[in-house]
Amino acid sequence: METVTVDLGDRSYDILIGRDCLRGLGDLYAARGLGETAAIVTNPAVAALYLDTVQQSLSRAGVKVVVVTVPDGEQYKTLETAVQIYGDLIAAGLDRKSCIVTLGGGVVGDMGGFVAATYLRGVDFVQVPTTLEAQVDASVGGKTAVDHVLGKNMIGAFHQPKLVLIDTATLDTLPKREVRAGMAEVIKHGIIRDPGLVAFLEEHIEGAANLSLSADQINWLVAQQCRIKAGVVAADETEKGLREILNYGHTVGHALEVVTHYDYYKHGEAVCLGMLAAGYIAVQKGMWSQDAFERQNALITRLGIPKGVPDLKVDEVLARMMSDKKARDGIIRFVLPEQIGKIVPRDDVTREEIVAGIQYMQNQALG
């Protein structure tokens, strides 16, 4: 099992990555002295596959388990669903010494983490991500949130987990679309931070997207994403500076999710489209070379550019970008690449440049 440590002083925690390791959760939980009662927050699809294993593991370790099931889908990542979770926790008598275990993808992790951050003013939680997007991105770094009809992740808190346990065997049960959506975050991490990762993907992107690499390669690939993100989070936990680079592709991507009511694109698909737009803007501003831009786009094309957005209203996308949490003082803030492995924040992107980027993205998605 690979270990990546998120170094945050006395709030540091481990991300453990391996295959077929879910059965060990109880021992890992107990070794960290976590609460005698744990609430597993999950959804029906994941519960059918992994709940028994996780519940039995915790029970064997002497942990009393409460199960809270929430609907599956980004459209349910709302305050209304969080209220349902609070009610289940209160009814079960969970106190401040209890712990929440999130078992599922990014929606479950974000929402369960948000509940952990706010229930009784904060309780411990453990992340057990079961999708690629959650394993390589959402479960790492302590960002927790729910969505609002006017913006994605607009209501949230920074709340670090006590442990992240990643069992890469859970990827075997994912639909191909989910794996490919998660791989978008892998491409993003390479563009913003790791030229070596980009080179690896250029050789192996199809194998990675089809999970046909060896188990050791898959474990390394997931661990490498965790190392990249852990390094950024340790340097800038609450996104005052460096952590902004993790938002590459998200400025446009989040807006696309909002205007399509969270039910058209997977998060990673929207990020793919957002990277096309942001990369085009960077080239037009003279920041990024055409060659590097084409290397990024070739990876996205091989992964599969999400198709659609024929009726996209640019003004509506711009309005949603203005209300995004990354906008400051009425200025839409982007992070844009200067070279593969180096990205910088910019607040001088004009409306005309944004529109051109969105139109380029739309043409690629319709091609």
Number of C-alpha atoms within 10 A of each C-alpha: 13 16 15 19 17 24 16 15 8 6 10 14 18 18 24 20 23 21 17 13 16 19 18 15 22 19 14 17 23 15 10 11 8 19 21 18 21 26 25 26 25 27 22 14 13 19 18 10 11 17 20 12 15 20 21 16 20 24 16 12 17 14 21 15 20 18 19 22 18 20 15 17 15 20 17 18 25 19 17 11 16 20 12 14 21 20 13 17 21 13 9 15 11 22 14 13 13 20 24 28 30 29 26 30 25 25 27 32 30 27 28 32 34 25 30 28 23 14 19 13 9 16 21 22 29 26 32 28 29 28 28 27 25 23 29 25 22 22 33 25 23 22 22 26 27 28 22 15 12 16 21 24 20 16 15 18 20 16 22 26 26 19 25 26 25 30 22 22 17 20 19 13 13 15 10 14 15 20 21 27 25 24 24 27 26 25 23 25 25 23 26 24 21 18 16 13 19 24 13 13 20 16 12 14 22 16 13 21 22 15 17 12 16 11 14 12 13 21 20 15 19 21 23 20 24 26 19 19 22 23 17 21 21 17 17 16 20 17 15 9 13 16 18 19 23 21 21 27 26 26 27 29 27 23 26 28 25 24 19 13 15 21 13 15 21 20 23 26 27 24 28 32 27 25 31 26 26 29 30 26 26 24 19 15 12 11 16 20 16 15 11 17 21 14 16 22 19 14 19 23 14 12 20 17 23 20 15 15 16 10 7 15 11 15 10 14 21 20 13 22 26 20 18 23 15 16 16 12 7 9 17 22 21 26 22 27 27 19 19 20 17 15 21 17 16 14 12 11 16 12 12 10 18 20 17 17 24 25 16 19 24 21 14 18 18 13 9
